[in-house]
């Protein structure tokens, strides 16, 4: 998933398997330069990196901003320990492109013309949410977000700061309430919680994301129909993330 703005290098959220498909659409006329805002180090969020073709060419450069690790290792150390034989044919530093890893937590920084706010949010292990602002428009990415374990509605100060008044909120929407009762400590939230966050923070558009992998398209369509109606009552436009989706902000 990525953000595109005039005059800016590619900005990417996370490094999952979808990164391979994103790479197909990147400009191939020159050496790639881009940045990733990485929420956390779980496999489903990092395993696409060595298959991102634009970085497999000489002269390419990729900056990765990711959460400081609880065990004291740097983000660079973690990636170096994963992308190497026998789990990958070559080590990370042997790839043609170069990578720069930045350890962050509750921070604000600039990436070209993008203004970025990062805040630690509840999940399993150190996890970040991001708010990116460009030309007065804001996009928030909360991919994996643990709601209160008792199923109540509540927000940490950091998550609220990220979401407040955003134009677009891309938010974890993995479980139904019944599913959550069995998996309430798995680091995710209900679809209803995602809508509550959007309404509570006066978000304009909510993008339901991180669908449960066991759900099929018909089930997602049914969920979207229901939540779209509920969102309209709260003044929130609701869409469901899917491959190939493009939104203009």
C-alpha positions in Angstrom: 0.0 0.0 0.0 1.5 3.3 -0.9 0.9 7.1 -1.1 1.6 9.1 -4.2 1.9 12.9 -4.4 3.2 15.2 -7.1 7.0 15.7 -6.9 7.4 13.1 -4.1 9.2 9.8 -4.1 7.2 6.6 -3.4 5.9 6.3 0.1 4.9 2.8 1.2 3.0 1.5 4.2 4.4 -1.8 5.4 6.3 -4.5 3.5 3.9 -7.4 3.0 3.5 -9.6 0.0 1.5 -6.8 -1.8 4.8 -4.9 -2.1 5.7 -7.2 -5.0 2.6 -6.0 -7.0 3.3 -2.4 -6.0 6.7 -2.7 -7.5 5.3 -3.6 -10.9 3.7 -0.2 -11.1 6.8 1.8 -10.1 8.6 4.0 -12.7 11.4 1.8 -14.2 13.1 4.7 -16.0 15.6 5.5 -13.3 17.0 4.3 -10.0 14.3 3.8 -7.4 14.1 6.0 -4.3 11.4 5.6 -1.7 10.4 5.3 1.9 8.5 2.7 3.9 6.6 3.5 7.1 6.7 0.1 8.8 4.2 -0.6 11.6 5.8 -3.6 13.2 8.0 -6.6 12.5 5.5 -9.5 12.2 6.0 -11.7 9.2 2.9 -10.6 7.3 4.2 -7.0 7.3 7.9 -7.6 6.3 8.2 -10.7 4.0 7.7 -8.7 0.8 10.9 -6.7 1.1 13.4 -9.0 -0.7 10.9 -9.4 -3.6 10.4 -5.7 -4.2 12.0 -5.5 -7.7 12.7 -1.8 -7.8 15.2 -2.2 -5.0 16.9 -5.1 -6.8 18.7 -2.7 -9.2 22.0 -0.8 -8.7 21.5 2.7 -7.5 18.2 2.0 -5.8 17.7 3.3 -2.2 15.0 2.5 0.3 14.5 4.2 3.7 12.6 2.1 6.3 11.2 3.8 9.4 10.1 1.1 12.0 9.5 0.8 15.7 12.4 0.5 18.2 12.6 -3.1 19.4 11.9 -4.2 22.9 14.9 -6.5 23.0 17.4 -3.7 22.3 18.2 -4.9 18.7 18.1 -2.3 16.0 15.7 -2.6 13.1 18.7 -3.1 10.8 19.8 -6.0 13.0 16.4 -7.7 12.8 16.3 -7.5 9.0 19.9 -8.6 8.7 19.0 -11.7 10.8 16.0 -12.6 8.6 17.2 -11.8 5.0 20.1 -14.2 4.7 20.8 -17.8 3.9 19.2 -20.3 4.5 15.9 -18.4 4.5 16.9 -16.2 1.5 19.6 -16.9 -1.1 21.6 -13.8 -0.3 22.1 -11.5 2.6 20.4 -8.1 2.7 23.6 -6.2 2.2 24.4 -8.2 -0.9 21.3 -7.0 -2.8 22.0 -4.4 -5.5 20.1 -1.5 -3.9 20.8 0.0 -0.5 18.7 0.2 2.6 18.7 2.6 5.5 16.8 1.6 8.6 15.5 4.2 11.1 14.4 3.3 14.7 11.5 5.4 15.8 8.7 5.6 18.4 6.6 8.6 19.2 8.1 11.0 16.7 7.5 13.6 14.1 9.6 13.9 11.0 9.6 14.8 7.3 10.0 12.6 4.2 10.3 15.0 1.3 7.1 17.1 1.4 5.3 14.5 3.6 4.9 15.4 7.2 4.9 12.2 9.3 3.6 11.6 12.9 4.3 8.2 14.4 2.8 7.0 17.7 3.0 3.6 19.5 -0.3 1.9 19.5 -1.6 -1.3 21.3 -0.8 -4.6 19.5 1.6 -7.5 20.3 5.1 -6.1 20.5 6.1 -2.5 19.7 3.8 -1.3 17.0 3.3 2.1 15.3 0.5 3.9 13.7 1.2 6.7 11.2 -0.3 10.0 10.2 1.0 11.4 6.9 0.1 15.0 5.9 0.7 16.5 2.5 -0.7 19.8 1.1 -3.2 20.0 3.9 -4.5 16.5 3.5 -4.0 13.7 6.0 -4.0 9.9 5.8 -3.8 7.7 8.9 -2.6 4.1 8.8 -3.6 1.9 11.8 -3.1 -1.6 10.4 -3.0 -3.7 13.6 -4.8 -2.1 16.5 -5.7 -3.9 19.7 -9.0 -2.6 21.1 -9.8 -2.9 24.8 -9.8 -6.6 25.8 -13.3 -6.3 27.4 -14.8 -5.2 24.1 -15.5 -1.7 25.2 -14.7 1.4 23.1 -11.7 3.4 24.1 -8.5 4.9 22.6 -5.0 5.6 23.8 -3.9 9.2 23.6 -1.4 8.3 20.8 -4.1 6.7 18.6 -6.5 9.5 19.2 -3.8 12.1 18.2 -3.1 10.2 15.0 -6.8 9.9 14.0 -8.2 13.3 15.0 -9.9 15.0 12.1 -8.1 12.9 9.4 -9.3 12.9 5.8 -8.7 9.1 5.5 -8.3 6.5 8.2 -7.0 3.0 7.1 -7.9 0.9 10.1 -7.7 -2.7 11.3 -11.2 -4.4 10.9 -10.5 -8.0 11.4 -13.2 -9.4 13.6 -16.9 -9.5 14.2 -17.9 -9.1 17.9 -18.5 -12.8 18.2 -15.0 -13.6 16.8 -13.4 -11.0 19.1 -14.7 -12.8 22.2 -12.6 -15.8 21.3 -9.5 -13.8 20.1 -9.7 -10.7 22.2 -5.9 -10.7 23.0 -4.7 -11.4 19.4 -3.9 -7.7 18.8 -6.8 -6.7 16.6 -10.3 -5.2 16.8 -13.8 -5.5 15.5 -15.3 -3.8 12.5 -17.6 -1.9 14.8 -14.6 -0.6 16.8 -13.0 0.7 13.6 -16.2 2.7 12.8 -16.4 3.9 16.4 -12.8 5.3 16.1 -13.6 7.0 12.9 -16.8 8.6 14.2 -15.2 9.5 17.6 -12.3 11.3 15.9 -14.4 12.9 13.1 -12.7 11.1 10.3 -14.1 11.8 6.8 -13.4 8.4 5.1 -12.8 5.1 6.9 -11.0 2.3 4.9 -11.7 -1.1 6.4 -8.4 -3.0 6.3 -6.7 -6.2 7.6 -9.7 -8.3 6.8 -9.8 -11.7 8.4 -8.1 -14.1 5.9 -10.9 -16.6 6.3 -13.5 -14.2 5.0 -14.6 -14.4 1.4 -15.7 -11.6 -1.0 -19.4 -12.1 -0.4 -19.0 -11.9 3.4 -17.0 -8.7 3.0 -19.7 -7.2 0.7 -22.3 -8.0 3.3 -20.2 -6.4 6.1 -19.5 -3.3 3.9 -23.2 -2.8 3.1 -24.1 -2.8 6.8 -21.2 -0.6 8.0 -21.7 1.9 5.1 -25.2 2.5 6.4 -24.0 2.9 10.0 -21.2 5.1 8.9 -23.5 7.4 7.0 -25.5 8.0 10.2 -22.2 9.0 11.9 -21.1 11.2 8.9 -18.3 8.8 7.9 -17.8 7.4 4.4 -16.8 3.8 4.6 -15.0 1.7 1.9 -13.4 -1.7 2.1 -9.7 -2.1 1.1 -9.1 -4.5 -1.9 -6.4 -5.2 -4.4 -6.1 -2.4 -6.9 -8.1 0.2 -4.9 -7.1 3.8 -5.5 -8.4 6.7 -3.4 -7.9 10.4 -4.2 -7.6 12.7 -1.2 
